[in-house]
């Protein structure tokens, strides 16, 4: 049940100077322009007077939790009048915060405290025996009640959580997973992130209460970097934070005078999924950057603000003046008409004849520029996938979240996708037109800059909005967004990057090299189908040896292929023989297979 607090009474607290309270003051003084009504002064010390105002925003909810957690009282905030309100997924349910309060019968609370006392005072081996002797029928409220009580060691709480998850004893759901996540968020940051990934793999999502609770702990402990990482994690989930919470994080970064690069990361995380910051928050961020002398970040933040698919008015035009659009002639760069297969020409011309714009995009353009034969050809068009299917008889639509239309022409299959329909700004730089903006917006959703190139076969020109051609000339692989965020959103991009770098003999950018070691653990969680597919692509096109060497260098080989990794480590005579045999195998495969003659999927077995 989602409720709005009409009247609250907050327990008195000591003067507060943590980043969260400072950010809270900044938030309200920014809204009202006069902070005098927000805090009082006693004995020469200014302190917050939360009872002086009523604010039902998520920020004030976070603030109330921030102060109530200091009193040691699990009940936190007293409610005098609670009224029904519309659902707001980022407003805390103050009544629901107290899980023990939901155990209405005294007997239920007694059982919670009995289990709690066992977990708190005994060794786990003793706990296990005593818990078995209780012969309890565990339910959600009982499990949440135990986990929500403070005082249990994090490791003990996790053991209890795992012990419950056996058939016939208890089946965890999203509520109990979130309760456990809040416990892990107290101290073990890495374990908390891994647990959230486990939740997502099971189809559960981080609740607003979990995010706000853990965020407040980070902010009070001045763990600003961790708070930004948590914000990025929440924005990548289903329940996304509101602008007020984004503003809270931004205010805290400025107040704590931490690394101002975190500002850009926070704004990018918020705007990446189509959300738009209001003019007031945009103005606050840009003014604050100027105040702290970080004008060089302004362009990057402006770009991040525009990543949402929406109209920012003057911000759009200001951003686009900083984007360098490059148009190069395809023929002068060695791309001949004969290099484009007939099937691609048929699809592109048919779409053009129907009045749609259509372009080759991605890896095929990259490979053509490098004088290599593309493995496949992808097309983006202003036509919808339904219109494409109606246009070609032998075609089918696959995928739900990102649908594409597979068009069969003879023995070839051309994958066609919609370019997207962002809101085009009312005013554009003089050298830009509407299709430029649409292509630019599409390029921002791709994985690497060298895969964000568009080839127009009508004019035979290549459009580059992200310096992809320059990266190709420098033989450099760069992600479109921050590498750590890109790999967190889709860890398969790590393997894709290894495949591209090994096959094309490219170097990783420093940002990618720093990010991969921090995201290696995510690769092991990929499903066997995706791992098999990525490894097949990696080893089947004449670049098996470079791929093996790069995986070994990045410490990924022992995760993906432990037997092969052991053979290559060397040391013992037998191991050396196995290593030489394995290297000869992959070397011979590289000679047999090329981009135009890949190995069959059945060749690779992933255990």
C-alpha positions as CSV (number, residue, x, y, z in Angstrom):
1,X,0.0,0.0,0.0
2,X,1.4,3.4,-1.0
3,X,0.5,6.2,1.3
4,X,1.3,9.9,1.7
5,X,2.1,11.3,5.1
6,X,-0.2,14.3,5.8
7,X,1.2,15.1,9.1
8,X,4.4,13.8,10.7
9,X,6.1,14.2,14.0
10,X,9.9,13.6,13.8
11,X,11.8,12.8,17.0
12,X,14.3,15.5,18.0
13,X,17.9,14.9,17.0
14,X,21.3,16.3,17.6
15,X,22.7,19.0,15.3
16,X,23.5,17.5,11.9
17,X,26.2,18.4,9.5
18,X,26.5,15.3,7.3
19,X,26.5,15.6,3.5
20,X,22.9,14.4,3.4
21,X,21.6,17.1,5.7
22,X,23.7,19.7,3.9
23,X,22.3,18.5,0.6
24,X,18.9,18.6,2.1
25,X,19.4,22.3,3.1
26,X,20.7,23.0,-0.4
27,X,17.7,21.4,-2.0
28,X,15.2,23.4,0.0
29,X,17.1,26.7,-0.1
30,X,17.4,26.2,-3.9
31,X,13.6,25.7,-4.1
32,X,12.6,28.6,-1.9
33,X,15.6,30.9,-2.3
34,X,15.6,31.6,1.5
35,X,17.1,29.0,3.8
36,X,16.2,30.9,7.0
37,X,13.0,29.1,7.6
38,X,14.6,25.7,7.4
39,X,17.0,25.6,10.3
40,X,17.2,27.2,13.8
41,X,20.1,28.4,15.9
42,X,20.8,27.3,19.5
43,X,24.0,28.0,21.5
44,X,25.7,29.3,18.3
45,X,25.0,26.1,16.4
46,X,22.6,25.9,13.5
47,X,20.5,22.8,13.3
48,X,17.6,21.5,11.2
49,X,14.1,21.8,12.4
50,X,12.3,19.2,10.3
51,X,9.0,19.8,12.1
52,X,8.8,23.3,10.6
53,X,7.9,22.1,7.2
54,X,5.9,19.3,5.5
55,X,7.3,17.9,2.2
56,X,6.0,14.7,0.7
57,X,8.8,14.5,-1.9
58,X,11.1,11.5,-2.1
59,X,13.9,13.8,-0.9
60,X,12.1,14.6,2.3
61,X,11.3,10.9,2.8
62,X,15.0,10.1,2.4
63,X,15.7,12.9,4.9
64,X,13.2,11.5,7.5
65,X,14.8,8.1,7.2
66,X,18.2,9.7,7.6
67,X,17.3,11.2,11.0
68,X,15.0,8.5,12.3
69,X,17.8,5.9,11.9
70,X,19.9,7.7,14.4
71,X,17.5,7.4,17.3
72,X,17.9,3.6,17.5
73,X,14.1,3.3,17.6
74,X,13.1,0.8,14.9
75,X,9.7,2.5,14.7
76,X,11.4,5.6,13.4
77,X,8.7,8.2,12.6
78,X,5.4,8.6,14.4
79,X,2.4,9.0,12.2
80,X,-0.6,11.0,13.2
81,X,-2.6,11.0,10.0
82,X,-2.0,8.8,7.0
83,X,-4.1,9.3,4.0
84,X,-4.6,7.4,0.7
85,X,-2.7,8.7,-2.2
86,X,-1.8,7.8,-5.8
87,X,1.0,5.3,-6.2
88,X,4.4,6.9,-6.3
89,X,7.1,4.2,-6.6
90,X,9.8,6.4,-5.1
91,X,7.8,7.7,-2.1
92,X,8.5,5.7,1.0
93,X,5.6,3.8,2.7
94,X,6.4,4.9,6.2
95,X,3.9,2.4,7.6
96,X,5.4,-0.4,5.6
97,X,8.9,0.6,6.8
98,X,8.2,-1.1,10.1
99,X,8.0,-4.8,9.3
100,X,7.4,-5.7,12.9
101,X,4.4,-3.4,12.9
102,X,2.9,-5.6,10.2
103,X,3.1,-8.6,12.5
104,X,-0.1,-7.6,14.2
105,X,-0.3,-10.6,16.6
106,X,2.1,-10.4,19.7
107,X,3.0,-14.1,19.1
108,X,4.4,-13.2,15.7
109,X,6.6,-10.5,17.1
110,X,7.8,-12.9,19.9
111,X,8.8,-15.5,17.2
112,X,10.8,-12.8,15.3
113,X,12.7,-11.8,18.5
114,X,13.3,-15.4,19.4
115,X,14.9,-16.1,16.0
116,X,16.7,-12.8,16.3
117,X,18.2,-13.6,19.7
118,X,19.5,-17.0,18.4
119,X,21.2,-15.4,15.4
120,X,22.7,-12.6,17.4
121,X,24.1,-14.5,20.4
122,X,25.2,-17.9,19.1
123,X,27.7,-19.4,16.7
124,X,26.2,-20.5,13.4
125,X,26.6,-24.2,14.2
126,X,24.6,-23.6,17.4
127,X,22.2,-21.4,15.5
128,X,21.5,-24.1,13.0
129,X,20.6,-26.6,15.7
130,X,18.3,-24.2,17.6
131,X,16.6,-23.0,14.4
132,X,15.9,-26.6,13.5
133,X,14.5,-27.3,16.9
134,X,12.0,-24.4,16.7
135,X,10.2,-26.2,13.8
136,X,8.8,-23.0,12.5
137,X,6.7,-22.4,9.4
138,X,8.6,-19.4,7.9
139,X,6.6,-16.8,6.0
140,X,7.6,-13.5,4.4
141,X,6.8,-11.2,7.4
142,X,8.7,-13.5,9.8
143,X,11.8,-13.5,7.5
144,X,11.7,-9.8,6.9
145,X,11.1,-9.1,10.6
146,X,14.3,-10.9,11.5
147,X,16.4,-9.4,8.7
148,X,15.2,-5.8,9.4
149,X,16.3,-5.9,13.0
150,X,19.7,-4.3,13.5
151,X,22.4,-6.1,15.5
152,X,22.8,-9.3,13.4
153,X,26.2,-9.7,11.7
154,X,26.0,-9.4,8.0
155,X,27.6,-12.7,7.4
156,X,25.2,-14.4,9.9
157,X,22.2,-12.8,8.2
158,X,23.3,-14.1,4.8
159,X,23.8,-17.6,6.2
160,X,20.3,-17.5,7.6
161,X,19.0,-16.2,4.2
162,X,20.7,-19.1,2.3
163,X,19.7,-21.7,5.0
164,X,16.0,-20.8,4.4
165,X,16.2,-21.2,0.6
166,X,15.6,-24.9,0.4
167,X,12.5,-26.8,-0.9
168,X,9.9,-27.3,1.8
169,X,11.3,-24.7,4.1
170,X,10.8,-21.3,2.5
171,X,10.7,-19.7,-1.0
172,X,12.3,-16.3,-1.2
173,X,10.5,-13.5,-3.1
174,X,11.3,-10.0,-4.1
175,X,10.5,-8.6,-0.7
176,X,12.8,-10.9,1.2
177,X,15.6,-10.4,-1.3
178,X,15.3,-6.6,-0.8
179,X,15.4,-7.0,2.9
180,X,18.6,-9.0,2.6
181,X,20.0,-6.4,0.2
182,X,19.4,-3.7,2.8
183,X,21.4,-5.7,5.3
184,X,24.3,-6.2,2.9
185,X,24.3,-2.5,2.1
186,X,25.4,-1.7,5.7
187,X,29.0,-2.7,5.1
188,X,29.9,-5.0,2.2
189,X,29.6,-3.0,-0.9
190,X,30.9,-5.6,-3.4
191,X,28.7,-8.3,-1.9
192,X,25.7,-5.9,-2.1
193,X,26.3,-5.3,-5.9
194,X,26.7,-9.0,-6.5
195,X,23.5,-9.7,-4.6
196,X,21.5,-7.1,-6.6
197,X,22.8,-8.8,-9.8
198,X,21.6,-12.2,-8.4
199,X,18.2,-10.6,-7.7
200,X,17.9,-9.4,-11.3
201,X,18.8,-12.8,-12.7
202,X,15.9,-14.2,-10.8
203,X,13.5,-11.5,-12.1
204,X,13.4,-9.4,-8.9
205,X,14.0,-5.7,-8.8
206,X,15.5,-3.3,-6.2
207,X,12.8,-1.5,-4.3
208,X,12.8,2.2,-3.7
209,X,13.1,1.5,0.0
210,X,16.3,-0.5,-0.6
211,X,17.8,2.2,-2.7
212,X,17.0,5.0,-0.4
213,X,18.1,3.1,2.8
214,X,21.5,2.1,1.4
215,X,22.0,5.5,-0.3
216,X,21.5,7.3,3.0
217,X,24.1,5.1,4.6
218,X,26.6,5.9,1.9
219,X,25.9,9.6,2.1
220,X,26.2,9.7,5.9
221,X,29.5,7.9,5.7
222,X,30.6,10.3,3.0
223,X,31.0,7.4,0.6
224,X,30.1,9.6,-2.4
225,X,31.6,7.4,-5.1
226,X,29.7,4.4,-3.8
227,X,26.5,6.5,-3.7
228,X,27.0,7.4,-7.4
229,X,27.6,3.8,-8.3
230,X,24.4,2.8,-6.4
231,X,22.5,5.6,-8.3
232,X,23.8,4.2,-11.6
233,X,22.7,0.7,-10.5
234,X,19.2,1.9,-9.6
235,X,18.8,3.8,-12.9
236,X,19.7,0.6,-14.8
237,X,16.9,-1.2,-13.0
238,X,13.1,-1.2,-13.4
239,X,12.3,1.2,-10.5
240,X,14.2,4.3,-11.4
241,X,14.9,7.2,-9.0
242,X,13.1,10.5,-9.5
243,X,14.7,13.8,-10.3
244,X,14.6,14.8,-6.6
245,X,16.8,11.9,-5.7
246,X,19.1,12.7,-8.6
247,X,19.2,16.3,-7.2
248,X,20.0,14.9,-3.8
249,X,23.1,13.0,-5.1
250,X,24.2,16.0,-7.1
251,X,23.9,18.4,-4.1
252,X,25.9,16.0,-1.9
253,X,28.7,15.8,-4.4
254,X,29.1,19.5,-4.5
255,X,28.7,19.9,-0.7
256,X,31.3,17.2,0.1
257,X,33.6,18.8,-2.6
258,X,34.3,15.4,-4.0
259,X,35.5,14.4,-7.5
260,X,33.4,16.6,-9.8
261,X,33.6,13.9,-12.5
262,X,30.9,12.2,-10.4
263,X,28.6,15.0,-11.5
264,X,28.9,13.9,-15.1
265,X,28.4,10.2,-14.2
266,X,25.2,11.0,-12.2
267,X,23.7,13.1,-14.9
268,X,24.5,10.5,-17.5
269,X,22.9,7.7,-15.5
270,X,19.7,9.8,-15.0
271,X,19.3,10.9,-18.6
272,X,20.4,7.7,-20.4
273,X,17.0,6.1,-20.4
274,X,15.1,9.1,-21.8
275,X,14.6,11.1,-18.6
276,X,15.1,14.8,-18.7
277,X,16.4,17.1,-16.0
278,X,14.3,20.2,-15.4
279,X,15.6,23.6,-16.2
280,X,16.1,24.4,-12.5
281,X,18.3,21.4,-11.9
282,X,20.2,21.9,-15.1
283,X,20.9,25.5,-14.1
284,X,21.9,24.4,-10.6
285,X,24.5,21.9,-11.9
286,X,26.0,24.3,-14.5
287,X,26.2,27.2,-12.0
288,X,27.8,24.9,-9.4
289,X,30.4,23.6,-11.8
290,X,31.4,27.2,-12.6
291,X,31.6,28.0,-8.8
292,X,34.0,25.2,-8.2
293,X,36.1,26.1,-11.2
294,X,35.4,23.0,-13.3
295,X,34.2,24.7,-16.5
296,X,35.9,21.9,-18.6
297,X,33.2,19.5,-17.4
298,X,30.4,21.7,-18.8
299,X,30.4,20.3,-22.3
300,X,30.4,16.7,-21.0
301,X,27.5,17.4,-18.6
302,X,25.6,19.2,-21.3
303,X,26.0,16.1,-23.5
304,X,24.8,13.8,-20.7
305,X,21.8,16.1,-20.1
306,X,20.8,15.6,-23.7
307,X,21.1,11.8,-23.7
308,X,17.4,11.4,-22.8
309,X,15.1,11.3,-25.8
310,X,13.4,14.6,-25.4
311,X,13.5,18.3,-26.2
312,X,15.7,20.4,-24.0
313,X,15.1,23.6,-26.0
314,X,18.2,25.8,-26.0
315,X,20.2,23.0,-24.4
316,X,19.9,20.9,-27.6
317,X,21.4,23.5,-29.8
318,X,24.1,24.3,-27.4
319,X,25.0,20.6,-27.2
320,X,25.0,20.0,-31.0
321,X,27.4,22.9,-31.5
322,X,29.9,20.8,-29.5
323,X,29.4,17.6,-31.6
324,X,31.7,17.4,-34.6
325,X,29.8,15.8,-37.5
326,X,32.2,14.3,-40.0
327,X,31.1,13.3,-43.6
328,X,33.6,11.4,-45.6
329,X,33.5,10.0,-49.1
330,X,33.2,6.2,-49.1
331,X,34.9,5.7,-52.5
332,X,38.0,7.7,-51.5
333,X,38.3,5.5,-48.4
334,X,38.5,2.4,-50.5
335,X,34.9,1.2,-50.3
336,X,33.9,-0.1,-53.8
337,X,30.4,-0.8,-55.1
338,X,31.4,-4.4,-55.7
339,X,32.1,-4.8,-51.9
340,X,28.4,-4.4,-51.1
341,X,26.4,-7.7,-51.7
342,X,23.4,-7.6,-54.0
343,X,21.1,-8.5,-51.1
344,X,22.0,-5.3,-49.2
345,X,21.5,-3.2,-52.3
346,X,18.0,-4.7,-52.8
347,X,16.9,-4.0,-49.3
348,X,18.3,-0.4,-49.2
349,X,16.9,0.5,-52.6
350,X,13.5,-0.9,-51.9
351,X,13.3,1.1,-48.7
352,X,14.4,4.3,-50.6
353,X,11.8,3.7,-53.3
354,X,9.2,3.7,-50.6
355,X,10.3,7.1,-49.3
356,X,12.3,5.9,-46.3
357,X,15.9,6.8,-45.3
358,X,18.1,3.7,-45.0
359,X,21.7,3.2,-44.1
360,X,24.3,0.5,-43.5
361,X,25.4,0.7,-40.0
362,X,27.8,-0.9,-37.4
363,X,30.4,-3.6,-37.9
364,X,29.9,-3.9,-41.7
365,X,30.9,-0.2,-42.2
366,X,33.8,-0.6,-39.9
367,X,35.0,-3.7,-41.8
368,X,34.6,-2.1,-45.2
369,X,36.8,0.8,-44.1
370,X,39.4,-1.7,-42.9
371,X,39.3,-3.5,-46.3
372,X,37.9,-6.6,-44.6
373,X,34.9,-8.7,-45.8
374,X,32.0,-8.1,-43.4
375,X,30.5,-11.1,-41.6
376,X,27.0,-9.7,-42.1
377,X,25.2,-6.4,-43.1
378,X,22.9,-4.5,-40.8
379,X,20.5,-1.7,-41.9
380,X,18.8,1.1,-40.0
381,X,15.8,2.9,-41.5
382,X,13.2,5.4,-40.7
383,X,10.6,2.7,-41.6
384,X,9.1,0.7,-38.7
385,X,9.8,-3.0,-38.6
386,X,6.2,-3.7,-39.4
387,X,6.5,-1.6,-42.6
388,X,9.7,-3.5,-43.5
389,X,8.0,-6.9,-43.0
390,X,5.1,-5.8,-45.3
391,X,7.6,-4.7,-47.9
392,X,9.5,-8.0,-48.1
393,X,7.6,-11.3,-48.5
394,X,10.4,-13.5,-47.0
395,X,10.9,-11.7,-43.7
396,X,10.1,-12.0,-40.0
397,X,10.3,-9.9,-36.9
398,X,12.3,-11.2,-33.9
399,X,12.9,-9.7,-30.5
400,X,10.5,-7.8,-28.2
401,X,12.5,-5.1,-26.4
402,X,14.6,-4.2,-29.5
403,X,12.7,-5.8,-32.5
404,X,14.5,-6.3,-35.8
405,X,13.2,-7.6,-39.1
406,X,15.2,-10.3,-40.7
407,X,14.9,-10.1,-44.5
408,X,15.9,-13.1,-46.6
409,X,17.3,-12.4,-50.0
410,X,18.5,-15.7,-51.6
411,X,20.9,-17.3,-49.2
412,X,21.6,-13.9,-47.4
413,X,19.9,-12.5,-44.4
414,X,19.8,-8.7,-43.8
415,X,18.9,-7.5,-40.4
416,X,16.8,-4.3,-40.5
417,X,16.0,-2.2,-37.5
418,X,14.2,1.1,-36.9
419,X,16.5,4.1,-36.4
420,X,14.4,5.5,-33.6
421,X,12.3,8.6,-33.3
422,X,13.7,11.1,-30.8
423,X,12.1,14.5,-30.5
424,X,14.1,16.8,-32.8
425,X,15.0,20.2,-31.3
426,X,13.2,23.2,-32.7
427,X,16.5,24.8,-33.7
428,X,19.6,23.0,-35.1
429,X,23.1,24.2,-36.1
430,X,23.1,25.4,-39.6
431,X,25.1,22.3,-40.9
432,X,22.6,19.9,-39.3
433,X,19.3,18.6,-40.6
434,X,16.6,16.4,-39.0
435,X,18.1,13.1,-40.2
436,X,21.5,14.1,-38.8
437,X,19.9,14.4,-35.3
438,X,18.1,11.1,-35.7
439,X,21.3,9.3,-36.7
440,X,23.2,11.0,-33.9
441,X,20.7,9.8,-31.3
442,X,20.9,6.3,-32.7
443,X,24.6,6.3,-32.5
444,X,24.6,7.1,-28.8
445,X,22.9,3.7,-28.1
446,X,25.7,1.6,-29.6
447,X,28.5,-0.2,-27.8
448,X,31.8,1.1,-29.4
449,X,32.6,4.3,-31.4
450,X,33.9,2.3,-34.3
451,X,30.5,0.6,-34.6
452,X,28.6,3.9,-34.7
453,X,29.3,4.7,-38.4
454,X,26.5,5.1,-41.0
455,X,27.0,4.5,-44.8
456,X,24.5,6.1,-47.2
457,X,24.7,4.1,-50.5
458,X,22.6,6.8,-52.3
459,X,25.2,9.5,-51.8
460,X,28.0,7.1,-51.0
461,X,29.0,9.0,-47.9
462,X,29.9,7.9,-44.4
463,X,28.4,9.8,-41.4
464,X,30.5,9.9,-38.2
465,X,29.3,11.7,-35.1
466,X,31.6,10.1,-32.5
467,X,35.1,10.2,-34.0
468,X,34.8,6.5,-34.9
469,X,36.9,6.9,-38.0
470,X,39.7,8.6,-36.0
471,X,39.6,5.7,-33.5
472,X,39.9,3.2,-36.4
473,X,42.9,5.1,-37.8
474,X,44.5,5.0,-34.3
475,X,43.4,1.3,-33.9
476,X,41.7,2.2,-30.7
477,X,38.6,0.6,-29.2
478,X,36.5,3.0,-27.1
479,X,33.0,2.6,-25.6
480,X,30.2,5.1,-26.4
481,X,29.6,5.8,-22.7
482,X,31.7,5.3,-19.6
483,X,33.2,1.8,-19.9
484,X,32.4,0.8,-16.3
485,X,28.7,1.8,-16.9
486,X,28.6,0.2,-20.3
487,X,29.9,-3.2,-19.0
488,X,27.6,-3.1,-16.0
489,X,24.6,-2.6,-18.3
490,X,25.7,-5.5,-20.5
491,X,28.7,-7.5,-19.5
492,X,28.7,-9.4,-22.8
493,X,30.2,-6.2,-24.2
494,X,33.5,-7.3,-22.5
495,X,33.6,-10.4,-24.6
496,X,32.5,-8.5,-27.7
497,X,35.3,-6.0,-27.1
498,X,37.8,-8.9,-26.8
499,X,36.5,-10.4,-30.0
500,X,36.8,-7.1,-32.0
501,X,40.2,-6.2,-30.6
502,X,41.6,-9.6,-31.2
503,X,40.2,-9.9,-34.8
504,X,41.1,-6.4,-35.9
505,X,44.3,-6.1,-33.8
506,X,43.1,-3.0,-31.9
507,X,44.1,-1.6,-28.5
508,X,41.8,-0.9,-25.6
509,X,41.4,2.6,-24.4
510,X,42.7,3.2,-20.8
511,X,39.1,3.5,-19.6
512,X,38.3,0.0,-20.9
513,X,41.5,-1.5,-19.4
514,X,40.6,0.0,-16.0
515,X,36.9,-1.2,-16.2
516,X,37.3,-4.8,-17.3
517,X,39.0,-6.1,-14.1
518,X,36.2,-4.6,-12.0
519,X,33.5,-6.3,-14.1
520,X,35.1,-9.8,-14.7
521,X,32.8,-11.4,-12.1
522,X,29.8,-10.4,-14.1
523,X,30.9,-12.4,-17.1
524,X,30.7,-15.7,-15.2
525,X,27.0,-15.1,-14.7
526,X,26.2,-15.0,-18.4
527,X,23.9,-17.8,-19.6
528,X,25.6,-20.8,-21.3
529,X,23.8,-19.8,-24.6
530,X,25.3,-16.3,-24.7
531,X,28.7,-17.6,-23.6
532,X,28.7,-20.3,-26.3
533,X,27.7,-17.8,-29.0
534,X,30.3,-15.2,-28.0
535,X,33.1,-17.8,-27.8
536,X,32.0,-19.2,-31.2
537,X,32.2,-15.8,-32.7
538,X,35.6,-15.2,-31.0
539,X,37.3,-18.4,-32.1
540,X,35.6,-19.2,-35.4
541,X,36.8,-16.4,-37.7
542,X,40.5,-16.8,-37.9
543,X,41.4,-15.0,-34.7
544,X,41.4,-17.9,-32.1
545,X,45.1,-17.5,-31.0
546,X,44.9,-13.6,-30.5
547,X,41.6,-14.1,-28.6
548,X,43.1,-16.8,-26.3
549,X,46.1,-14.6,-25.6
550,X,43.9,-11.5,-24.9
551,X,41.5,-13.5,-22.6
552,X,44.5,-14.9,-20.7
553,X,46.0,-11.4,-20.3
554,X,42.7,-10.0,-19.0
555,X,42.3,-13.0,-16.6
556,X,39.1,-14.1,-18.3
557,X,40.3,-17.4,-19.7
558,X,40.2,-19.3,-16.4
559,X,36.6,-18.2,-15.9
560,X,35.4,-19.1,-19.4
561,X,37.6,-22.1,-20.3
562,X,39.4,-23.3,-17.1
563,X,40.8,-26.5,-18.7
564,X,42.3,-24.6,-21.6
565,X,43.6,-22.0,-19.1
566,X,45.3,-24.7,-17.1
567,X,47.0,-26.1,-20.2
568,X,48.4,-22.7,-21.1
569,X,49.8,-21.8,-17.7
570,X,52.9,-24.0,-18.2
571,X,55.3,-25.0,-15.5
572,X,55.2,-28.8,-15.7
573,X,56.4,-30.8,-18.6
574,X,53.0,-32.4,-19.2
575,X,51.3,-29.0,-19.0
576,X,53.8,-27.6,-21.5
577,X,53.0,-30.5,-23.9
578,X,49.3,-29.8,-23.5
579,X,49.8,-26.1,-24.0
580,X,51.7,-26.7,-27.3
581,X,49.1,-29.1,-28.5
582,X,46.3,-26.6,-27.8
583,X,48.2,-23.8,-29.5
584,X,48.7,-25.9,-32.6
585,X,45.0,-26.7,-32.6
586,X,43.9,-23.1,-32.5
587,X,46.6,-22.1,-35.0
588,X,45.4,-24.7,-37.5
589,X,41.9,-23.6,-37.0
590,X,42.9,-20.0,-37.7
591,X,44.4,-21.2,-41.0
592,X,41.2,-23.1,-41.9
593,X,38.6,-20.6,-40.9
594,X,38.2,-17.0,-41.8
595,X,35.5,-14.4,-41.7
596,X,33.9,-15.9,-44.8
597,X,34.3,-19.5,-43.7
598,X,33.4,-19.7,-39.9
599,X,33.5,-22.9,-37.9
600,X,30.2,-24.7,-36.9
601,X,28.7,-23.9,-33.5
602,X,29.0,-27.5,-32.5
603,X,32.8,-27.3,-32.5
604,X,32.8,-25.4,-29.1
605,X,31.7,-27.0,-25.9
606,X,31.3,-24.7,-22.8
607,X,31.0,-26.3,-19.5
